[in-house]
Each structure stands twice: as structure tokens, then as C-alpha cells.
Amino acid sequence: GDQVEQSPSALSLHEGTGSALRCNFTTTMRAVQWFRKNSRGSLINLFYLASGTKENGRLKSAFDSKERYSTLHIRDAQLEDSGTYFCAAEAQGGRALIFGTGTTVSVSP
Amino acid sequence: NAGVIQTPRHKVTGKGQEATLWCEPISGHSAVFWYRQTIVQGLEFLTYFRNQAPIDDSGMPKERFSAQMPNQSHSTLKIQSTQPQDSAVYLCASSLEGAPPQYFGPGTRLLVL
């Protein structure tokens, strides 16, 4: 069954505002990666976390294995943040990534 | 660093034909992963090699699909007797020694008519 539940499926933001994407896991995961699909369709690595939080510019991600979730926060959204974001988790005992269904973020002026 | 290279970027094939997709991992990466993306199923894991050896093929369809990694610099995914439902974007990723993070190539968009 589905092991990674990503929400929301779509998110509209005005420039300068912020919001959060969330992935819930139905089982304990070892680590999580967050990606953004660029204009050419390639998955660009944003974060890899085995625990705790990481921040890069206006993006911040957190992963709590025990509570079975990860979040990606966008602050001060810019037009170039528009795109589809995916979380992908690595289950215990395996290396295959299990992907969420994606969040399409649209940032408007 | 050119990143993960996948060829061809697009492939159109007729039903029943064979399709071979190529992946060149990032230099020095010893793990190669194959995934498939469709609108219906999203992104799904297919198979995984480490040091050229198959480690996990739990996501591979049991028939018509096969993958190989004959050397450190490339892996192939072969689909025999392609069917329209095989149409998808096939993604290859690589990582160091099977440890995350995984880095993805641009994908091969396969269309079976």
C-alpha cells in the first residue's frame, strides 16, 4: 500500500509569503529526500535528512522518523519557486526511494 | 561533473518492439537505481545495482523487463515486446556506495504506440 502521503497536492502562494509541504509515512523511514522538478523535468536535490532539520536559503526541511513525517517550508516565496516538489523516503532495510505524489506550487506576483 | 546521463531522452516504439534505455551514473558512484514515472502510478522503484551486482529488483515487472550493469560506467534497462502500458518516463539515479542521497538523471520518455 501507499507508504508516503504528501500534501497538499497543490499550493498557491503570493510572492513574499510562505507555507509548508508535508509528507506522512505509514511506516518508520530511515531518511528522506526532497526534490524539485525543474523546467526540463529533471529532479533537483533540495535536501537529504536522516534526522533533524536543514536549511538552505528560503527553504527549510525537517524529518522526524519516530513521528513519521517530514516537512518542507518555503518562506518569502519567489516566482522561481514555482514547480512540483516531491518527497521521497528510504525505508528501513532498503535503499529504494518511495515517492510521494508531489505538490505543485504556484507563486504569483 | 555532467551528472547522471540518460539516453535516449525520447523514444517512440511500436507495440511488440524492443526498447533499450541507457544510463551513465555519476563518475565514482557505485550504486545505480532505476525508477519509472507514470501519471497513474507516480514514481515507482524498479531495480538497484551496487558495484554492478543486482541488489534489489522487487519493483521490476516479472515479464519483459530486464536490467544489467555490465561495467561501472553504464547500466541498461531493456523492455522486450513493449506494450502501450509501458509508456512512461524512466529515471535512473546514482549514489555513492549505495548511500544517499540519490542523484537523478533527466529521464527517458518512452512512448509505445
Interface residues (C-beta under 8 A of the other chain):
Chain A: A31 Q33 F35 R40 G41 S42 L43 N45 Y48 F86 A88 E90 G94 R95 A96 L97 I98 F99 G100 T101 G102
Chain B: A31 F33 Y35 G42 L43 E44 F45 Y48 I55 D56 S58 G59 V89 L91 A93 S95 G98 P100 P101 Q102 Y103 F104 G105 P106 G107
